Amino acid sequence: MVHLSVQKYSADFKAIYKRSNYSTPKNYLDFINNYITFLKGKRKSFDALVRRLEGGLATLAKATADTTALSKVLAEQNKVIGEKAVVVNAAIAEIAEKSEVAGVQAKAAAAKKAELAEQAVIIEREDAAATKALEAAIPALQEAENAVADINKPAITEIQNLPQPPDVIREVCSIAFFLYPNLGSDVAWANIKGKLLSDP
């Protein structure tokens, strides 16, 4: 298309500037070389975007899995702590009741208090472990949020506008399509563009 327009523009050039313009095979070779250079640059740019997208998605998936696992551990530990707190509170109430009965039971009350103190130490230790597990999850979540922040809307729009994307882009988008909930299992490019990439 471009090479056919040279004749028209050469005629316009001659009419305006009174000078002839000649096209040689070197002009076309330069045009092809420039196009190849442009294409290589675009391909390199797309590859970099794909690598960044892959890294962000991998970090996000790992952080999600880690956070889910740590949340389950924390929920179990909180349940145990709650149960033990109920036992401790009930035992304290029982001791307060029995301490009024008689001095004969003072020995038994002292033993019970020692046992409760032991349980309180265990509860405190488990509470510290639960808090530490929660603090360990926070950097992973922050890292995932930072990785997602690198994915911007223009990059997604550029990928969405590709009629036939390279295989690596199609594969990354297919993985994201599967990971995203309630999108189905049809990974046709039109389906990915319509359901996944349409909502950055």
Contact map, one row per residue, 1 for C-alpha under 8 A:
11111000000000000000000000000000000000000000000000000000000000000000000000000000000000000000000000000000000000000000000000000000000000000000000000000000000000000000000000000000000000000000000000000000
11111100000000000000000000000000000000000000000000000000000000000000000000000000000000000000000000000000000000000000000000000000000000000000000000000000000000000000000000000000000000000000000000000000
11111100000000000000000000010000000000000000000000000000000000000000000000000000000000000000000000000000000000000000000000000000000000000000000000000000000000000000000000000000000000000000000000000000
11111111000000000000000000000000000000000000000000000000000000000000000000000000000000000000000000000000000000000000000000000000000000000000000000000000000000000000000000000000000000000000000000000000
11111111100000000000000000000000000000000000000000000000000000000000000000000000000000000000000000000000000000000000000000000000000000000000000000000000000000000000000000000000000000000000000000000000
01111111110000000000001000000000000000000000000000000000000000000000000000000000000000000000000000000000000000000000000000000000000000000000000000000000000000000000000000000000000000000000000000000000
00011111111000000000000000000000000000000000000000000000000000000000000000000000000000000000000000000000000000000000000000000000000000000000000000000000000000000000000000000000000000000000000000000000
00011111111100000000000000000000000000000000000000000000000000000000000000000000000000000000000000000000000000000000000000000000000000000000000000000000000000000000000000000000000000000000000000000000
00001111111110000000000000000000000000000000000000000000000000000000000000000000000000000000000000000000000000000000000000000000000000000000000000000000000000000000000000000000000000000000000000000000
00000111111111000001110000000000000000000000000000000000000000000000000000000000000000000000000000000000000000000000000000000000000000000000000000000000000000000000000000000000000000000000000000000000
00000011111111100001000000000000000000000000000000000000000000000000000000000000000000000000000000000000000000000000000000000000000000000000000000000000000000000000000000000000000000000000000000000000
00000001111111110000000000000000000000000000000000000000000000000000000000000000000000000000000000000000000000000000000000000000000000000000000000000000000000000000000000000000000000000000000000000000
00000000111111111111100000000000000000000000000000000000000000000000000000000000000000000000000000000000000000000000000000000000000000000000000000000000000000000000000000000000000000000000000000000000
00000000011111111111100000000000000000000000000000000000000000000000000000000000000000000000000000000000000000000000000000000000000000000000000000000000000000000000000000000000000000000000000000000000
00000000001111111110000000000000000000000000000000000000000000000000000000000000000000000000000000000000000000000000000000000000000000000000000000000000000000000000000000000000000000000000000000000000
00000000000111111100000000000000000000000000000000000000000000000000000000000000000000000000000000000000000000000000000000000000000000000000000000000000000000000000000000000000000000000000000000000000
00000000000011111110000000000000000000000000000000000000000000000000000000000000000000000000000000000000000000000000000000000000000000000000000000000000000000000000000000000000000000000000000000000000
00000000000011111111000000000000000000000000000000000000000000000000000000000000000000000000000000000000000000000000000000000000000000000000000000000000000000000000000000000000000000000000000000000000
00000000000011101111100000000000000000000000000000000000000000000000000000000000000000000000000000000000000000000000000000000000000000000000000000000000000000000000000000000000000000000000000000000000
00000000011011000111110000000000000000000000000000000000000000000000000000000000000000000000000000000000000000000000000000000000000000000000000000000000000000000000000000000000000000000000000000000000
00000000010011000011111000000000000000000000000000000000000000000000000000000000000000000000000000000000000000000000000000000000000000000000000000000000000000000000000000000000000000000000000000000000
00000000010000000001111100000000000000000000000000000000000000000000000000000000000000000000000000000000000000000000000000000000000000000000000000000000000000000000000000000000000000000000000000000000
00000100000000000000111110100000000000000000000000000000000000000000000000000000000000000000000000000000000000000000000000000000000000000000000000000000000000000000000000000000000000000000000000000000
00000000000000000000011111110000000000000000000000000000000000000000000000000000000000000000000000000000000000000000000000000000000000000000000000000000000000000000000000000000000000000000000000000000
00000000000000000000001111111000000000000000000000000000000000000000000000000000000000000000000000000000000000000000000000000000000000000000000000000000000000000000000000000000000000000000000000000000
00000000000000000000000111111100000000000000000000000000000000000000000000000000000000000000000000000000000000000000000000000000000000000000000000000000000000000000000000000000000000000000000000000000
00000000000000000000001111111110000000000000000000000000000000000000000000000000000000000000000000000000000000000000000000000000000000000000000000000000000000000000000000000000000000000000000000000000
00100000000000000000000111111111000000000000000000000000000000000000000000000000000000000000000000000000000000000000000000000000000000000000000000000000000000000000000000000000000000000000000000000000
00000000000000000000000011111111100000000000000000000000000000000000000000000000000000000000000000000000000000000000000000000000000000000000000000000000000000000000000000000000000000000000000000000000
00000000000000000000000001111111110000000000000000000000000000000000000000000000000000000000000000000000000000000000000000000000000000000000000000000000000000000000000000000000000000000000000000000000
00000000000000000000000000111111111000000000000000000000000000000000000000000000000000000000000000000000000000000000000000000000000000000000000000000000000000000000000000000000000000000000000000000000
00000000000000000000000000011111111100000000000000000000000000000000000000000000000000000000000000000000000000000000000000000000000000000000000000000000000000000000000000000000000000000000000000000000
00000000000000000000000000001111111110000000000000000000000000000000000000000000000000000000000000000000000000000000000000000000000000000000000000000000000000000000000000000000000000000000000000000000
00000000000000000000000000000111111111000000000000000000000000000000000000000000000000000000000000000000000000000000000000000000000000000000000000000000000000000000000000000000000000000000000000000000
00000000000000000000000000000011111111100000000000000000000000000000000000000000000000000000000000000000000000000000000000000000000000000000000000000000000000000000000000000000000000000000000000000000
00000000000000000000000000000001111111110000000000000000000000000000000000000000000000000000000000000000000000000000000000000000000000000000000000000000000000000000000000000000000000000000000000000000
00000000000000000000000000000000111111111000000000000000000000000000000000000000000000000000000000000000000000000000000000000000000000000000000000000000000000000000000000000000000000000000000000000000
00000000000000000000000000000000011111111100000000000000000000000000000000000000000000000000000000000000000000000000000000000000000000000000000000000000000000000000000000000000000000000000000000000000
00000000000000000000000000000000001111111110000000000000000000000000000000000000000000000000000000000000000000000000000000000000000000000000000000000000000000000000000000000000000000000000000000000000
00000000000000000000000000000000000111111111000000000000000000000000000000000000000000000000000000000000000000000000000000000000000000000000000000000000000000000000000000000000000000000000000000000000
00000000000000000000000000000000000011111111100000000000000000000000000000000000000000000000000000000000000000000000000000000000000000000000000000000000000000000000000000000000000000000000000000000000
00000000000000000000000000000000000001111111110000000000000000000000000000000000000000000000000000000000000000000000000000000000000000000000000000000000000000000000000000000000000000000000000000000000
00000000000000000000000000000000000000111111111000000000000000000000000000000000000000000000000000000000000000000000000000000000000000000000000000000000000000000000000000000000000000000000000000000000
00000000000000000000000000000000000000011111111100000000000000000000000000000000000000000000000000000000000000000000000000000000000000000000000000000000000000000000000000000000000000000000000000000000
00000000000000000000000000000000000000001111111110000000000000000000000000000000000000000000000000000000000000000000000000000000000000000000000000000000000000000000000000000000000000000000000000000000
00000000000000000000000000000000000000000111111111000000000000000000000000000000000000000000000000000000000000000000000000000000000000000000000000000000000000000000000000000000000000000000000000000000
00000000000000000000000000000000000000000011111111100000000000000000000000000000000000000000000000000000000000000000000000000000000000000000000000000000000000000000000000000000000000000000000000000000
00000000000000000000000000000000000000000001111111110000000000000000000000000000000000000000000000000000000000000000000000000000000000000000000000000000000000000000000000000000000000000000000000000000
00000000000000000000000000000000000000000000111111111000000000000000000000000000000000000000000000000000000000000000000000000000000000000000000000000000001000000000000000000000000000000000000000000000
00000000000000000000000000000000000000000000011111111100000000000000000000000000000000000000000000000000000000000000000000000000000000000000000000000000000000000000000110010000000000000000000000000000
00000000000000000000000000000000000000000000001111111110000000000000000000000000000000000000000000000000000000000000000000000000000000000000000000000000000000000000000000000000000000000000000000000000
00000000000000000000000000000000000000000000000111111111000000000000000000000000000000000000000000000000000000000000000000000000000000000000000000000110000000000000000000000000000000000000000000000000
00000000000000000000000000000000000000000000000011111111100000000000000000000000000000000000000000000000000000000000000000000000000000000000000000000010000000000000000000010000000000000000000000000000
00000000000000000000000000000000000000000000000001111111110000000000000000000000000000000000000000000000000000000000000000000000000000000000000000000000000000000000000000010000000000000000000000000000
00000000000000000000000000000000000000000000000000111111111000000000000000000000000000000000000000000000000000000000000000000000000000000000000000100000000000000000000000000000000000000000000000000000
00000000000000000000000000000000000000000000000000011111111100000000000000000000000000000000000000000000000000000000000000000000000000000000000100110110000000000000000000000000000000000000000000000000
00000000000000000000000000000000000000000000000000001111111110000000000000000000000000000000000000000000000000000000000000000000000000000000000000110000000000000000000000000001000000000000000000000000
00000000000000000000000000000000000000000000000000000111111111000000000000000000000000000000000000000000000000000000000000000000000000000000000000000000000000000000000000000000000000000000000000000000
00000000000000000000000000000000000000000000000000000011111111100000000000000000000000000000000000000000000000000000000000000000000000000000001100100000000000000000000000000000000000000000000000000000
00000000000000000000000000000000000000000000000000000001111111110000000000000000000000000000000000000000000000000000000000000000000000000000100110110000000000000000000000000000000000000000000000000000
00000000000000000000000000000000000000000000000000000000111111111000000000000000000000000000000000000000000000000000000000000000000000000000000000000000000000000000000000000000000000000000000000000000
00000000000000000000000000000000000000000000000000000000011111111100000000000000000000000000000000000000000000000000000000000000000000000000000000000000000000000000000000000000000000000000000000000000
00000000000000000000000000000000000000000000000000000000001111111110000000000000000000000000000000000000000000000000000000000000000000000001101100000000000000000000000000000000000000000000000000000000
00000000000000000000000000000000000000000000000000000000000111111111000000000000000000000000000000000000000000000000000000000000000000000000100000000000000000000000000000000000000000000000000000000000
00000000000000000000000000000000000000000000000000000000000011111111100000000000000000000000000000000000000000000000000000000000000000000000000000000000000000000000000000000000000000000000000000000000
00000000000000000000000000000000000000000000000000000000000001111111110000000000000000000000000000000000000000000000000000000000000000001001000000000000000000000000000000000000000000000000000000000000
00000000000000000000000000000000000000000000000000000000000000111111111000000000000000000000000000000000000000000000000000000000000000001001100000000000000000000000000000000000000000000000000000000000
00000000000000000000000000000000000000000000000000000000000000011111111100000000000000000000000000000000000000000000000000000000000000000000000000000000000000000000000000000000000000000000000000000000
00000000000000000000000000000000000000000000000000000000000000001111111110000000000000000000000000000000000000000000000000000000000000000000000000000000000000000000000000000000000000000000000000000000
00000000000000000000000000000000000000000000000000000000000000000111111111000000000000000000000000000000000000000000000000000000000011001000000000000000000000000000000000000000000000000000000000000000
00000000000000000000000000000000000000000000000000000000000000000011111111100000000000000000000000000000000000000000000000000000000001000000000000000000000000000000000000000000000000000000000000000000
00000000000000000000000000000000000000000000000000000000000000000001111111110000000000000000000000000000000000000000000000000000000000000000000000000000000000000000000000000000000000000000000000000000
00000000000000000000000000000000000000000000000000000000000000000000111111111000000000000000000000000000000000000000000000000000010000000000000000000000000000000000000000000000000000000000000000000000
00000000000000000000000000000000000000000000000000000000000000000000011111111100000000000000000000000000000000000000000000000000010011000000000000000000000000000000000000000000000000000000000000000000
00000000000000000000000000000000000000000000000000000000000000000000001111111110000000000000000000000000000000000000000000000000000000000000000000000000000000000000000000000000000000000000000000000000
00000000000000000000000000000000000000000000000000000000000000000000000111111111000000000000000000000000000000000000000000000000000000000000000000000000000000000000000000000000000000000000000000000000
00000000000000000000000000000000000000000000000000000000000000000000000011111111100000000000000000000000000000000000000000000110010000000000000000000000000000000000000000000000000000000000000000000000
00000000000000000000000000000000000000000000000000000000000000000000000001111111110000000000000000000000000000000000000000000010010000000000000000000000000000000000000000000000000000000000000000000000
00000000000000000000000000000000000000000000000000000000000000000000000000111111111000000000000000000000000000000000000000000000000000000000000000000000000000000000000000000000000000000000000000000000
00000000000000000000000000000000000000000000000000000000000000000000000000011111111100000000000000000000000000000000000000000000000000000000000000000000000000000000000000000000000000000000000000000000
00000000000000000000000000000000000000000000000000000000000000000000000000001111111110000000000000000000000000000000000000100110000000000000000000000000000000000000000000000000000000000000000000000000
00000000000000000000000000000000000000000000000000000000000000000000000000000111111111000000000000000000000000000000000000000000000000000000000000000000000000000000000000000000000000000000000000000000
00000000000000000000000000000000000000000000000000000000000000000000000000000011111111100000000000000000000000000000000000000000000000000000000000000000000000000000000000000000000000000000000000000000
00000000000000000000000000000000000000000000000000000000000000000000000000000001111111110000000000000000000000000000001000100000000000000000000000000000000000000000000000000000000000000000000000000000
00000000000000000000000000000000000000000000000000000000000000000000000000000000111111111000000000000000000000000000000000100000000000000000000000000000000000000000000000000000000000000000000000000000
00000000000000000000000000000000000000000000000000000000000000000000000000000000011111111100000000000000000000000000000000000000000000000000000000000000000000000000000000000000000000000000000000000000
00000000000000000000000000000000000000000000000000000000000000000000000000000000001111111110000000000000000000000000000000000000000000000000000000000000000000000000000000000000000000000000000000000000
00000000000000000000000000000000000000000000000000000000000000000000000000000000000111111111000000000000000000000001001100000000000000000000000000000000000000000000000000000000000000000000000000000000
00000000000000000000000000000000000000000000000000000000000000000000000000000000000011111111100000000000000000000000000000000000000000000000000000000000000000000000000000000000000000000000000000000000
00000000000000000000000000000000000000000000000000000000000000000000000000000000000001111111110000000000000000000000000000000000000000000000000000000000000000000000000000000000000000000000000000000000
00000000000000000000000000000000000000000000000000000000000000000000000000000000000000111111111000000000000000000001000000000000000000000000000000000000000000000000000000000000000000000000000000000000
00000000000000000000000000000000000000000000000000000000000000000000000000000000000000011111111100000000000000001001000000000000000000000000000000000000000000000000000000000000000000000000000000000000
00000000000000000000000000000000000000000000000000000000000000000000000000000000000000001111111110000000000000000000000000000000000000000000000000000000000000000000000000000000000000000000000000000000
00000000000000000000000000000000000000000000000000000000000000000000000000000000000000000111111111000000000000000000000000000000000000000000000000000000000000000000000000000000000000000000000000000000
00000000000000000000000000000000000000000000000000000000000000000000000000000000000000000011111111100000000010011000000000000000000000000000000000000000000000000000000000000000000000000000000000000000
00000000000000000000000000000000000000000000000000000000000000000000000000000000000000000001111111110000000000000000000000000000000000000000000000000000000000000000000000000000000000000000000000000000
00000000000000000000000000000000000000000000000000000000000000000000000000000000000000000000111111111000000000000000000000000000000000000000000000000000000000000000000000000000000000000000000000000000
00000000000000000000000000000000000000000000000000000000000000000000000000000000000000000000011111111100100010000000000000000000000000000000000000000000000000000000000000000000000000000000000000000000
00000000000000000000000000000000000000000000000000000000000000000000000000000000000000000000001111111110110010000000000000000000000000000000000000000000000000000000000000000000000000000000000000000000
00000000000000000000000000000000000000000000000000000000000000000000000000000000000000000000000111111100000000000000000000000000000000000000000000000000000000000000000000000000000000000000000000000000
00000000000000000000000000000000000000000000000000000000000000000000000000000000000000000000000011111110100000000000000000000000000000000000000000000000000000000000000000000000000000000000000000000000
00000000000000000000000000000000000000000000000000000000000000000000000000000000000000000000000001111111110000000000000000000000000000000000000000000000000000000000000000000000000000000000000000000000
00000000000000000000000000000000000000000000000000000000000000000000000000000000000000000000000000101111110000000000000000000000000000000000000000000000000000000000000000000000000000000000000000000000
00000000000000000000000000000000000000000000000000000000000000000000000000000000000000000000000000000111111000000000000000000000000000000000000000000000000000000000000000000000000000000000000000000000
00000000000000000000000000000000000000000000000000000000000000000000000000000000000000000000000001101111111110000000000000000000000000000000000000000000000000000000000000000000000000000000000000000000
00000000000000000000000000000000000000000000000000000000000000000000000000000000000000000000000000100111111111000000000000000000000000000000000000000000000000000000000000000000000000000000000000000000
00000000000000000000000000000000000000000000000000000000000000000000000000000000000000000000000000000001111111100000000000000000000000000000000000000000000000000000000000000000000000000000000000000000
00000000000000000000000000000000000000000000000000000000000000000000000000000000000000000000000000000000111111110000000000000000000000000000000000000000000000000000000000000000000000000000000000000000
00000000000000000000000000000000000000000000000000000000000000000000000000000000000000000000001001100000111111111000000000000000000000000000000000000000000000000000000000000000000000000000000000000000
00000000000000000000000000000000000000000000000000000000000000000000000000000000000000000000000000000000011111111100000000000000000000000000000000000000000000000000000000000000000000000000000000000000
00000000000000000000000000000000000000000000000000000000000000000000000000000000000000000000000000000000001111111110000000000000000000000000000000000000000000000000000000000000000000000000000000000000
00000000000000000000000000000000000000000000000000000000000000000000000000000000000000000000001000000000000111111111000000000000000000000000000000000000000000000000000000000000000000000000000000000000
00000000000000000000000000000000000000000000000000000000000000000000000000000000000000000001001000000000000011111111100000000000000000000000000000000000000000000000000000000000000000000000000000000000
00000000000000000000000000000000000000000000000000000000000000000000000000000000000000000000000000000000000001111111110000000000000000000000000000000000000000000000000000000000000000000000000000000000
00000000000000000000000000000000000000000000000000000000000000000000000000000000000000000000000000000000000000111111111000000000000000000000000000000000000000000000000000000000000000000000000000000000
00000000000000000000000000000000000000000000000000000000000000000000000000000000000000010011000000000000000000011111111100000000000000000000000000000000000000000000000000000000000000000000000000000000
00000000000000000000000000000000000000000000000000000000000000000000000000000000000000000000000000000000000000001111111110000000000000000000000000000000000000000000000000000000000000000000000000000000
00000000000000000000000000000000000000000000000000000000000000000000000000000000000000000000000000000000000000000111111111000000000000000000000000000000000000000000000000000000000000000000000000000000
00000000000000000000000000000000000000000000000000000000000000000000000000000000000100010000000000000000000000000011111111100000000000000000000000000000000000000000000000000000000000000000000000000000
00000000000000000000000000000000000000000000000000000000000000000000000000000000000000010000000000000000000000000001111111110000000000000000000000000000000000000000000000000000000000000000000000000000
00000000000000000000000000000000000000000000000000000000000000000000000000000000000000000000000000000000000000000000111111111000000000000000000000000000000000000000000000000000000000000000000000000000
00000000000000000000000000000000000000000000000000000000000000000000000000000000000000000000000000000000000000000000011111111100000000000000000000000000000000000000000000000000000000000000000000000000
00000000000000000000000000000000000000000000000000000000000000000000000000000000100110000000000000000000000000000000001111111110000000000000000000000000000000000000000000000000000000000000000000000000
00000000000000000000000000000000000000000000000000000000000000000000000000000000000000000000000000000000000000000000000111111111000000000000000000000000000000000000000000000000000000000000000000000000
00000000000000000000000000000000000000000000000000000000000000000000000000000000000000000000000000000000000000000000000011111111100000000000000000000000000000000000000000000000000000000000000000000000
00000000000000000000000000000000000000000000000000000000000000000000000000001000100000000000000000000000000000000000000001111111110000000000000000000000000000000000000000000000000000000000000000000000
00000000000000000000000000000000000000000000000000000000000000000000000000001100100000000000000000000000000000000000000000111111111000000000000000000000000000000000000000000000000000000000000000000000
00000000000000000000000000000000000000000000000000000000000000000000000000000000000000000000000000000000000000000000000000011111111100000000000000000000000000000000000000000000000000000000000000000000
00000000000000000000000000000000000000000000000000000000000000000000000000000000000000000000000000000000000000000000000000001111111110000000000000000000000000000000000000000000000000000000000000000000
00000000000000000000000000000000000000000000000000000000000000000000000011001100000000000000000000000000000000000000000000000111111111000000000000000000000000000000000000000000000000000000000000000000
00000000000000000000000000000000000000000000000000000000000000000000000000000000000000000000000000000000000000000000000000000011111111100000000000000000000000000000000000000000000000000000000000000000
00000000000000000000000000000000000000000000000000000000000000000000000000000000000000000000000000000000000000000000000000000001111111110000000000000000000000000000000000000000000000000000000000000000
00000000000000000000000000000000000000000000000000000000000000000000010001000000000000000000000000000000000000000000000000000000111111111000000000000000000000000000000000000000000000000000000000000000
00000000000000000000000000000000000000000000000000000000000000000000011001000000000000000000000000000000000000000000000000000000011111111100000000000000000000000000000000000000000000000000000000000000
00000000000000000000000000000000000000000000000000000000000000000000000000000000000000000000000000000000000000000000000000000000001111111110000000000000000000000000000000000000000000000000000000000000
00000000000000000000000000000000000000000000000000000000000000000000000000000000000000000000000000000000000000000000000000000000000111111111000000000000000000000000000000000000000000000000000000000000
00000000000000000000000000000000000000000000000000000000000000000110010000000000000000000000000000000000000000000000000000000000000011111111100000000000000000000000000000000000000000000000000000000000
00000000000000000000000000000000000000000000000000000000000000000000000000000000000000000000000000000000000000000000000000000000000001111111110000000000000000000000000000000000000000000000000000000000
00000000000000000000000000000000000000000000000000000000000000000000000000000000000000000000000000000000000000000000000000000000000000111111111000000000000000000000000000000000000000000000000000000000
00000000000000000000000000000000000000000000000000000000000000100110000000000000000000000000000000000000000000000000000000000000000000011111111100000000000000000000000000000000000000000000000000000000
00000000000000000000000000000000000000000000000000000000000100110010000000000000000000000000000000000000000000000000000000000000000000001111111110000000000000000000000000000000000000000000000000000000
00000000000000000000000000000000000000000000000000000000000000000000000000000000000000000000000000000000000000000000000000000000000000000111111111000000000000000000000000000000000000000000000000000000
00000000000000000000000000000000000000000000000000000000001000100000000000000000000000000000000000000000000000000000000000000000000000000011111111100000000000000000000000000000000000000000000000000000
00000000000000000000000000000000000000000000000000000001001100100000000000000000000000000000000000000000000000000000000000000000000000000001111111110000000000000000000000000000000000000000000000000000
00000000000000000000000000000000000000000000000000000000000100000000000000000000000000000000000000000000000000000000000000000000000000000000111111111000000000000000000000000000000000000000000000000000
00000000000000000000000000000000000000000000000000000000000000000000000000000000000000000000000000000000000000000000000000000000000000000000011111111100000000000000000000000000000000000000000000000000
00000000000000000000000000000000000000000000000000000011101100000000000000000000000000000000000000000000000000000000000000000000000000000000001111111110000000000000000000000000000000000000000000000000
00000000000000000000000000000000000000000000000000000001100100000000000000000000000000000000000000000000000000000000000000000000000000000000000111111110000000000000000000000000000000000000000000000000
00000000000000000000000000000000000000000000000000000000000000000000000000000000000000000000000000000000000000000000000000000000000000000000000011111111000000000000000000000000000000000000000000000000
00000000000000000000000000000000000000000000000000010001000000000000000000000000000000000000000000000000000000000000000000000000000000000000000001111111000000000000000000000000000000000000000000000000
00000000000000000000000000000000000000000000000000011001000000000000000000000000000000000000000000000000000000000000000000000000000000000000000000111111101100000000000000000000000000000000000000000000
00000000000000000000000000000000000000000000000000000000000000000000000000000000000000000000000000000000000000000000000000000000000000000000000000001111111100000000000000000000000000000000000000000000
00000000000000000000000000000000000000000000000000000000000000000000000000000000000000000000000000000000000000000000000000000000000000000000000000000011111110000000000000000000000000000000000000000001
00000000000000000000000000000000000000000000000000000000000000000000000000000000000000000000000000000000000000000000000000000000000000000000000000000001111111000000000000000000000000000000000000000000
00000000000000000000000000000000000000000000000010000000000000000000000000000000000000000000000000000000000000000000000000000000000000000000000000000011111111100000000000000000000000000000000000000000
00000000000000000000000000000000000000000000000000000000000000000000000000000000000000000000000000000000000000000000000000000000000000000000000000000011111111110000000000000000000000000000000000001001
00000000000000000000000000000000000000000000000000000000000000000000000000000000000000000000000000000000000000000000000000000000000000000000000000000000111111111000000000000000000000000000000000001000
00000000000000000000000000000000000000000000000000000000000000000000000000000000000000000000000000000000000000000000000000000000000000000000000000000000011111111100000000000000000000000000000000000000
00000000000000000000000000000000000000000000000000000000000000000000000000000000000000000000000000000000000000000000000000000000000000000000000000000000001111111100100010000000000000000000000000000000
00000000000000000000000000000000000000000000000000000000000000000000000000000000000000000000000000000000000000000000000000000000000000000000000000000000000111111110000000000000000000000000000010001100
00000000000000000000000000000000000000000000000000000000000000000000000000000000000000000000000000000000000000000000000000000000000000000000000000000000000011111110000000000000000000000000000000000000
00000000000000000000000000000000000000000000000000000000000000000000000000000000000000000000000000000000000000000000000000000000000000000000000000000000000001111111100000000000000000000000000000000000
00000000000000000000000000000000000000000000000000000000000000000000000000000000000000000000000000000000000000000000000000000000000000000000000000000000000000011111100000000000000000000000000000000000
00000000000000000000000000000000000000000000000000000000000000000000000000000000000000000000000000000000000000000000000000000000000000000000000000000000000000000111110000000000000000000000000000000000
00000000000000000000000000000000000000000000000000000000000000000000000000000000000000000000000000000000000000000000000000000000000000000000000000000000000000100111111011000000000000000000000000000000
00000000000000000000000000000000000000000000000000000000000000000000000000000000000000000000000000000000000000000000000000000000000000000000000000000000000000000001111111000000000000000000000000000000
00000000000000000000000000000000000000000000000000000000000000000000000000000000000000000000000000000000000000000000000000000000000000000000000000000000000000000000111111100000000000000000000000000000
00000000000000000000000000000000000000000000000001000000000000000000000000000000000000000000000000000000000000000000000000000000000000000000000000000000000000000000011111110000000000000000000000000000
00000000000000000000000000000000000000000000000001000000000000000000000000000000000000000000000000000000000000000000000000000000000000000000000000000000000000100000111111111000000000000000000000000000
00000000000000000000000000000000000000000000000000000000000000000000000000000000000000000000000000000000000000000000000000000000000000000000000000000000000000000000111111111100000000000000100000000000
00000000000000000000000000000000000000000000000000000000000000000000000000000000000000000000000000000000000000000000000000000000000000000000000000000000000000000000001111111110000000000000000000000000
00000000000000000000000000000000000000000000000001001100000000000000000000000000000000000000000000000000000000000000000000000000000000000000000000000000000000000000000111111111000000000000000000000000
00000000000000000000000000000000000000000000000000000000000000000000000000000000000000000000000000000000000000000000000000000000000000000000000000000000000000000000000011111111100000000000000100000000
00000000000000000000000000000000000000000000000000000000000000000000000000000000000000000000000000000000000000000000000000000000000000000000000000000000000000000000000001111111110000000010000100000000
00000000000000000000000000000000000000000000000000000000000000000000000000000000000000000000000000000000000000000000000000000000000000000000000000000000000000000000000000111111111000000000000000000000
00000000000000000000000000000000000000000000000000000000100000000000000000000000000000000000000000000000000000000000000000000000000000000000000000000000000000000000000000011111111100000000000000000000
00000000000000000000000000000000000000000000000000000000000000000000000000000000000000000000000000000000000000000000000000000000000000000000000000000000000000000000000000001111111100100010000100010000
00000000000000000000000000000000000000000000000000000000000000000000000000000000000000000000000000000000000000000000000000000000000000000000000000000000000000000000000000000111111110111000000000000000
00000000000000000000000000000000000000000000000000000000000000000000000000000000000000000000000000000000000000000000000000000000000000000000000000000000000000000000000000000011111110000000000000000000
00000000000000000000000000000000000000000000000000000000000000000000000000000000000000000000000000000000000000000000000000000000000000000000000000000000000000000000000000000001111111100000000000000000
00000000000000000000000000000000000000000000000000000000000000000000000000000000000000000000000000000000000000000000000000000000000000000000000000000000000000000000000000000000011111110000000000000000
00000000000000000000000000000000000000000000000000000000000000000000000000000000000000000000000000000000000000000000000000000000000000000000000000000000000000000000000000000000000111110000000000000000
00000000000000000000000000000000000000000000000000000000000000000000000000000000000000000000000000000000000000000000000000000000000000000000000000000000000000000000000000000000110111111000000000110000
00000000000000000000000000000000000000000000000000000000000000000000000000000000000000000000000000000000000000000000000000000000000000000000000000000000000000000000000000000000010011111100000000000000
00000000000000000000000000000000000000000000000000000000000000000000000000000000000000000000000000000000000000000000000000000000000000000000000000000000000000000000000000000000010000111110000000000000
00000000000000000000000000000000000000000000000000000000000000000000000000000000000000000000000000000000000000000000000000000000000000000000000000000000000000000000000000000000000000011111001000000000
00000000000000000000000000000000000000000000000000000000000000000000000000000000000000000000000000000000000000000000000000000000000000000000000000000000000000000000000000000100100000001111101100000000
00000000000000000000000000000000000000000000000000000000000000000000000000000000000000000000000000000000000000000000000000000000000000000000000000000000000000000000000000000000000000000111111100000000
00000000000000000000000000000000000000000000000000000000000000000000000000000000000000000000000000000000000000000000000000000000000000000000000000000000000000000000000001000000000000000011111110000000
00000000000000000000000000000000000000000000000000000000000000000000000000000000000000000000000000000000000000000000000000000000000000000000000000000000000000000000000000000000000000000001111111000000
00000000000000000000000000000000000000000000000000000000000000000000000000000000000000000000000000000000000000000000000000000000000000000000000000000000000000000000000000000000000000000111111111110000
00000000000000000000000000000000000000000000000000000000000000000000000000000000000000000000000000000000000000000000000000000000000000000000000000000000000000000000000000001100100000000011111111111000
00000000000000000000000000000000000000000000000000000000000000000000000000000000000000000000000000000000000000000000000000000000000000000000000000000000000000010000000000000000000000000000111111111100
00000000000000000000000000000000000000000000000000000000000000000000000000000000000000000000000000000000000000000000000000000000000000000000000000000000000000000000000000000000000000000000011111111100
00000000000000000000000000000000000000000000000000000000000000000000000000000000000000000000000000000000000000000000000000000000000000000000000000000000000000000000000000000000000000100000001111111110
00000000000000000000000000000000000000000000000000000000000000000000000000000000000000000000000000000000000000000000000000000000000000000000000000000000000000000000000000000000100000100000001111111111
00000000000000000000000000000000000000000000000000000000000000000000000000000000000000000000000000000000000000000000000000000000000000000000000000000000000110010000000000000000000000000000000111111111
00000000000000000000000000000000000000000000000000000000000000000000000000000000000000000000000000000000000000000000000000000000000000000000000000000000000000010000000000000000000000000000000011111111
00000000000000000000000000000000000000000000000000000000000000000000000000000000000000000000000000000000000000000000000000000000000000000000000000000000000000000000000000000000000000000000000000111111
00000000000000000000000000000000000000000000000000000000000000000000000000000000000000000000000000000000000000000000000000000000000000000000000000000000100100000000000000000000000000000000000000011111
